[in-house]
C-alpha cells in the first residue's frame, strides 16, 4: 500500500515543526526561539500589535517587485524579439547578454546605490539587472524555436509582417515565454529582498535586517515565515498566469 504524497508532506511538515519547537526550547533564545513563541509574535505582527507600519513595508516590497518585473518584461521582450528575428544581431549580442546573466548582479549594487540612492529605485535596479538578461535570452530562444513552416504558410496566404508577428509568432512563442517570465518574476522577488537586506530603509528585507541586528530572534523568524508565505502566494499567482497562457496557446 503506497503512502499518499500529500500525507507524506504533512507528516514531514509536522516533524519539522516539532523539531523546531524542541530545538528552540533547548537552545539559547538569541539563536533560536520555539515555534510556538514565533507563532505568537507572527500573530502580533499581522494584527499590527508589534509593528504598526508592517504592511507599509510589505507594500514597498511589492511595489519594487512589480516595478522591476514590468520593466524587465517590457525591455527584455522587445530586445529578445529583435535579437531573435535578426539572427546576425542576435549572434553578436547573445554572448554579451549571457555574460551579464552569468555575473551575480549583487556586485553592481554599490553602483546602483550610488546612482539611485538607498530607496526603492536601487532595489528595482538590482532586480531588473538580474531578470532582464533572463527575459532576453528566453525570448530569443522562444523566437528562434518557432517553426519556420508556420511563417512561410502565413506568407503564402498573403499575411503582412505585423499580422505574422501578432497571429503567428507571439502565440507560437507564448508557451516558452510564460515559463521564462515566471522564472524572471521569482528572480525579481529574490533580488528585491536581497537589496533590502543589504541596504534597505524600508521593505520586508529591512524589517528582517533590523530584527537580526537587534537580536529580536522571535520577530526575525516570524517575519521569515511571513516572507515565505508572501513569496509562496506570489509564486502561485505567477503559476496560475503561466497555466492560463499555456492553455491559450493550445486553443
Secondary structure as UniProt FT lines:
FT   HELIX           5..26
FT   TURN            29..31
FT   HELIX           35..46
FT   TURN            47..48
FT   TURN            52..53
FT   HELIX           54..85
FT   HELIX           87..102
FT   HELIX           105..108
FT   HELIX           109..116
FT   HELIX           120..144
FT   HELIX           148..156
FT   TURN            157..158
FT   HELIX           161..164
FT   HELIX           165..169
FT   HELIX           170..199
FT   HELIX           204..213
FT   TURN            214..215
FT   HELIX           217..250
//
